[in-house]
Amino acid sequence: MQFRLVTKGDCTHIELSGHIDEDVKHALRDIEAAVKTPSVVFDCAGIGKINSIGIKDWILAFDRLDKRFASTYVRCTTAFVDMATMVPSFTKLRPILSFATAFLCDTCQREKAALIEVANGVVAAMPKAPACDKCGAVMMQDDDLPSDIDFVVKLQQKCGLAKAV
């Protein structure tokens, strides 16, 4: 995994790219050494595959990192959200503020991502179903979207960013 770090005031923005696998512990160790702020935003748009060794190393690293700074996640990939819904300790009490959802073309099997932003437990705006770039057909929303939204809203509520209903 690679990362790019930008610090502004009391917050560090970290763009992650690559896979959460057996090499993630090295990147997270470097991040731990580099971050000097009390708040970190992890931009997860570049995260690809996630494997079990990477999950274990991610969870162990964040057990340490959570003592050093508060973190949030933005632009999470579908792989990241899928893993967070299956393994609660993957995100613990670190809220997701935005995530990608997939739209699928039934005609030519193409996939396209759209960003969903959730603030204070409310979806900012649902993206319209896009037209397929290849064949022009209207793409269908991923079946997991309602459960992904529910997960993100509940996580925000647990973190105190949204009121429980």
C-alpha positions as CSV (number, residue, x, y, z in Angstrom):
1,M,0.0,0.0,0.0
2,Q,1.1,3.5,-0.8
3,F,0.0,6.8,0.8
4,R,0.2,10.5,0.2
5,L,0.1,12.8,3.3
6,V,-1.0,16.4,3.4
7,T,-1.2,18.3,6.7
8,K,-3.3,21.5,7.2
9,G,-3.6,22.9,10.7
10,D,-4.7,20.2,13.1
11,C,-5.7,17.7,10.5
12,T,-3.8,15.3,8.3
13,H,-5.3,14.1,5.0
14,I,-4.0,10.7,3.8
15,E,-4.7,9.3,0.4
16,L,-4.4,5.5,0.4
17,S,-3.8,3.4,-2.7
18,G,-3.1,-0.2,-3.3
19,H,-4.2,-3.3,-1.4
20,I,-4.8,-4.0,2.3
21,D,-2.7,-7.1,2.4
22,E,0.5,-8.5,4.0
23,D,2.3,-5.3,3.2
24,V,-0.1,-2.9,4.8
25,K,1.6,-3.0,8.2
26,H,4.7,-1.2,6.7
27,A,2.6,1.7,5.3
28,L,0.6,2.0,8.6
29,R,3.9,2.1,10.6
30,D,5.1,4.9,8.3
31,I,1.8,6.7,8.7
32,E,2.1,6.4,12.5
33,A,5.6,7.9,12.4
34,A,4.6,10.8,10.1
35,V,1.3,12.0,11.6
36,K,1.7,14.8,14.2
37,T,-1.9,16.0,14.3
38,P,-4.8,15.0,16.5
39,S,-7.1,14.4,13.6
40,V,-6.7,12.3,10.4
41,V,-8.9,11.8,7.3
42,F,-8.2,8.7,5.4
43,D,-9.1,8.9,1.7
44,C,-9.8,5.3,0.7
45,A,-10.7,5.8,-3.0
46,G,-7.5,4.0,-4.1
47,I,-8.0,0.9,-2.0
48,G,-8.3,-2.3,-4.1
49,K,-8.3,-5.8,-2.8
50,I,-8.4,-6.7,0.9
51,N,-7.2,-10.0,2.3
52,S,-7.3,-11.7,5.7
53,I,-3.7,-11.0,6.6
54,G,-4.2,-7.3,5.7
55,I,-7.4,-7.1,7.8
56,K,-5.5,-8.5,10.9
57,D,-2.6,-6.1,10.4
58,W,-5.0,-3.2,9.8
59,I,-6.9,-3.9,13.1
60,L,-3.7,-4.3,15.1
61,A,-2.2,-1.1,13.7
62,F,-5.4,0.9,14.4
63,D,-5.5,-0.4,18.0
64,R,-2.3,1.7,18.4
65,L,-3.2,4.5,16.0
66,D,-6.6,5.2,17.7
67,K,-4.7,6.2,20.9
68,R,-2.7,8.8,18.9
69,F,-5.4,10.5,16.8
70,A,-9.1,10.5,15.8
71,S,-9.7,9.2,12.3
72,T,-12.5,9.3,9.7
73,Y,-12.8,7.7,6.3
74,V,-13.9,9.3,3.1
75,R,-14.4,8.0,-0.5
76,C,-14.4,4.4,0.6
77,T,-14.4,1.8,-2.1
78,T,-17.0,-1.0,-2.3
79,A,-14.3,-3.5,-1.1
80,F,-13.7,-1.3,2.0
81,V,-17.3,-1.0,2.9
82,D,-18.0,-4.7,2.3
83,M,-15.2,-5.6,4.7
84,A,-16.3,-3.0,7.3
85,T,-19.8,-4.5,7.3
86,M,-18.5,-8.1,7.7
87,V,-15.7,-7.3,10.3
88,P,-16.9,-4.6,12.8
89,S,-13.4,-4.2,14.3
90,F,-12.2,-3.1,10.8
91,T,-13.6,0.4,11.4
92,K,-14.5,0.2,15.1
93,L,-15.5,3.8,16.1
94,R,-14.0,5.5,13.0
95,P,-16.9,6.9,11.0
96,I,-17.3,6.7,7.2
97,L,-18.4,10.0,5.7
98,S,-18.6,9.0,2.0
99,F,-18.4,5.8,0.1
100,A,-18.7,4.4,-3.5
101,T,-21.6,2.4,-4.7
102,A,-21.7,0.4,-7.8
103,F,-24.1,0.7,-10.8
104,L,-24.2,-2.3,-13.1
105,C,-25.2,-2.5,-16.8
106,D,-27.4,-5.5,-17.4
107,T,-26.7,-5.3,-21.1
108,C,-22.9,-5.3,-21.3
109,Q,-22.0,-6.1,-17.7
110,R,-20.0,-2.9,-17.2
111,E,-19.7,-1.3,-13.7
112,K,-19.5,2.3,-12.7
113,A,-19.1,3.8,-9.3
114,A,-20.9,6.8,-7.7
115,L,-20.1,8.5,-4.5
116,I,-22.6,8.6,-1.6
117,E,-22.0,11.3,1.1
118,V,-23.6,10.8,4.5
119,A,-23.6,13.7,7.0
120,N,-25.1,13.6,10.4
121,G,-26.7,10.3,9.6
122,V,-28.4,11.6,6.4
123,V,-27.6,10.8,2.8
124,A,-26.8,14.1,1.1
125,A,-28.1,13.1,-2.3
126,M,-28.7,9.8,-4.0
127,P,-27.0,9.6,-7.3
128,K,-29.2,9.1,-10.4
129,A,-28.7,5.9,-12.3
130,P,-26.1,6.7,-15.0
131,A,-26.1,5.6,-18.6
132,C,-23.6,3.0,-19.5
133,D,-20.6,4.5,-21.3
134,K,-20.4,1.6,-23.7
135,C,-24.0,0.8,-24.7
136,G,-26.0,3.7,-23.4
137,A,-28.4,1.5,-21.3
138,V,-29.5,2.8,-17.9
139,M,-27.4,1.1,-15.2
140,M,-28.9,-0.6,-12.2
141,Q,-28.0,0.3,-8.6
142,D,-26.1,-2.3,-6.6
143,D,-28.4,-4.4,-4.4
144,D,-26.1,-3.8,-1.3
145,L,-26.7,0.0,-1.3
146,P,-29.6,0.1,1.3
147,S,-27.6,-2.1,3.7
148,D,-24.4,-0.1,3.1
149,I,-26.3,3.1,3.9
150,D,-27.8,1.6,7.0
151,F,-24.3,0.4,8.2
152,V,-22.7,3.9,7.6
153,V,-25.6,5.7,9.4
154,K,-25.4,3.4,12.4
155,L,-21.6,3.7,12.5
156,Q,-22.0,7.5,12.5
157,Q,-24.5,7.2,15.3
158,K,-22.1,5.0,17.4
159,C,-19.5,7.7,16.9
160,G,-21.8,10.5,18.0
161,L,-22.0,12.1,14.6
162,A,-25.7,11.4,14.1
163,K,-28.6,11.0,16.4
164,A,-30.1,7.5,16.8
165,V,-33.7,7.3,15.5
